[in-house]
Amino acid sequence: MASFVASQSCFLTTNPTFLPLKPTSLQQSSAFLRFSAPLSSSSSFPGTGLVHVASEKKNRASFVVTNAVRELEGYVTKAQNFRFAIVVARFNEFVTRRLMEGALDTFKKYSVNEDIDVVWVPGAYELGVTAQALGQSGKYHAIVCLGAVVRGDTSHYDAVVNSASSGVLSAGLNSGVPCIFGVLTCDDMDQAINRAGGKAGNKGAESALTAIEMASLFEHHLKA
C-alpha cells in the first residue's frame, strides 16, 4: 500500500493536470493544489512547463496585433487654396483690431491667396452664433474668432468668457468646420495689449496659424 501511495504522488508531480477523483482528506486536497499549480518551464520535472506555456500563448492571443500606425496632421505650408473668415468682436476694439491685423499678416505670410472675409460683431458673446452661420454656409475651410474680455468688478466677466468659449466650440461641432478660439481673457488691459502684438506675442496671429493647420487636416485627412 505504501508503494502505491508513493507511485501516486510521483504521478501527480509529473502530470499536474490530473485530479484524484475522491480525495480522502483535506490534507490530500491541499497536497493536490500544491502539485497541480503551474510550474516554471525551467523546472527539472518533465512535462511540468506545458500548462504554463499554454497559458502564455492564450494571454498573447488576447492582444490585438497592429501592423502599422498612421499619424495624421495638418500642414501650414499648403494653405494656397483655403478660404478663411475672421469674426471680430468690436468691444475693446483697440485690442481686437490688433488681433485681426495679426491674423491677416499671418495668412499673408503663409500664402493664403483666397479672399478673407472679416465679420464684425458687437462683442465676444456674439462670436459663436456668427461663426456657426459662416461655417454652415460651406464657403470656408476654417473660421477665426477674435475678441478681448477684460475682468471687471462684477461677475459679468465670467458669464461672457464661458458663453464665448462654449459658443465657439458649439459652432465648430455643429457646422463641422474648425472654429478657432482667439479670445483674450485678461485681468487688466495691460495683459490684453501685451497679447495683441506686445511682448507676449499676438493671439490673432497664433489663431490664424491654428486655422491653417486645422483646415489642412480636415481637407487632406478628415474630409467625408
N, C-alpha and C positions, 0 to 999 in steps of 0.2 A: 504493500500500500504506500509506503514511504517513497519507493522508487516511482510510483505512478504520479504522486504529487510533485515530485522533483521534475519529472518529464513535462508535466502540465505547465509548471512555472517557466521552464525553458521555452515551451511553445508560445506562451503569452508574450514573452520578452521579444522573441524574434518575429512574431506575427502580431503586431499591435492592433490590427483592425478586427480581430475576433473577440467576441464576448463569451464568457462562461454563461451557459443558459440559466442556471439556477445557483447563484452564489449562496453559500450556506451560512454566511455571516456578514455583518457589516465590515469586518476586517477584510474578508475576501473581496468585497465590492471596492473598498478603497484601494486595496492592492491592485485590482484591475485598472482603476483610474490612473494609478501611477504608471502601470505598464503600458496603457494604451495611449498616453499623451504623445503627440508627435515629437519625435526626436530629431536632433540636428542631422543633416546629411553627412556630417563628419564623424558620426558615431561608428564604433567598431563593430556593431551588430549588423549582420547582413539584412537588407530589406527595410530597415527602420527609417530611412530617409524618404520612402515613397510617398507617405501621407503629406509630409512637409513640402515636397516638390509639387505635388498635385495642388496643394493649397496656394502655393506661389503662382502657379500657372493660372488658376482661377482668378486670383486678385489682379493679375496683369491683364487678363482679358476684359476686365471691367473698365479699363481706361480707354478713352477714345483716341485713336491714332490720327494725328494731323500731319498731312504730307507737306502742306505749305501754309504760310501766313502772309496775307496781303495787307499792306499798310496803305490807307487812302488818306490823302491830304490835298489841300488846295495850294495853288502856286500864285505868287504875286507877280510873276513875270508873264502871265498870259491874260492880261486884262484889256486887250485892244478892242474886243467886240462886246464887252459887257456894258450894260446901261445901268446907271445908279440914280437914285433920288436921295435928297437930303431934306429932312424935316427939321426945322429950326424953331425953337421957342423964342418969342420976342421978349419975354420977360428977362430982365438982366441982359439986354441986347448988347451992352458994352462988352460983355464977356462972350455971349453966344455968337456974335458976328466974328470974333476972332477964332472961335471953334470952327465956324463954317469956312473961313478963309484957309485954316489949316487943312481941312478936309479937301477943299478944292485944289490946293497946292499938291497934296499927296496924290490925288487922282491924276493930275497933270504929270507928275514925276514918273508915274508908273504907266504912262502912255495910254490912259483911257481916252479914246478918240470919239466916243459917242457923246451926245449931248447929256448934260447933267441937269436935272430939274431940282430946283430949290423951292421948297414949300414952307412958308412962314405960318406959324400958329401962335395964338396968344401966349400960351405957357406950356410948361412941361406936362401938365395934366392932359393936354390935347394931343400929345405926340402919338400915343398908342393907336387911337382910332384912325388918325390920319395915315399912319404907316400901314395899317391893315387895309385901308381902302386902296392905297397905292400898290400894295403887294397883290391884292386880288385883281387889279387891273391887267396883270400879265405883261406889263411893259418893262419891268425892272428885274435885274438879277439880284440886287440887294438894296436895302434902304438903310441910311444912316440917320439916327435920331439924336439931335443935339439940344442940350439945354443946360441951365445952371440954376441950381436951387441952393440958396444960402440960408443957414439956420437963423431963425429969429427968436423972439422972446416967447412965442406960443408954440403949440403942438402942430400948427399948420404945416410946418416943415416936414414932419414925419408922414403926414397924410399925403402930401404931394409926392414925396420921394417914393413911398410904397405904391401909390397909384401909377406913377410914371414907369417904374420898373416892371410892375406886373402888366401894365398896358402894352409896353413894347414887347415883352415876352409873349403875351397872348397874340399880338399882331403877327409875329413870326409863325407861331403854331397854327393859327387859323388860316393864314394865307399860303403857307408853305414856302415863303420867301424869307431869306435871312434878314432880320431886322436888328440892327446893331445899336446897343445901348451906349450912347455917348453923352450922358447927362452928368454934369459935375454936381456932387453933393458935398458942400463945404460948410465949415463952421463960420467962416467970415469971407469977406470979399477979397482979401489978400490971397487966401488959398485959391480962390477961383481964378484970379488973374494969373497966378503962378502956373496954373494948369491949363491956361489958354494962350500958350505961347511964351510963358515966362520960364523961370529956371527949372520948373518941374515938367517941361515939355508942353505938348499940345494934345489934349484929349480928342480933338476933332481929327487931327492927323492920324492918331492911333486908330480911331474908329474907321476911318476910310481904308486903312491898310487891312483891318479885320474884314471889312466888307469885300474887298478884292479877293482875299483868301477864301472866304465863305462862298462867294459867287463861283469861284473856280471849282471848289469842292463839289458844290451842287451840280454844276453844269457838266463836269467831266466824270463824276463818280456816282452821284446820287439822283440823277435825273431819271424820272419814271419813264 
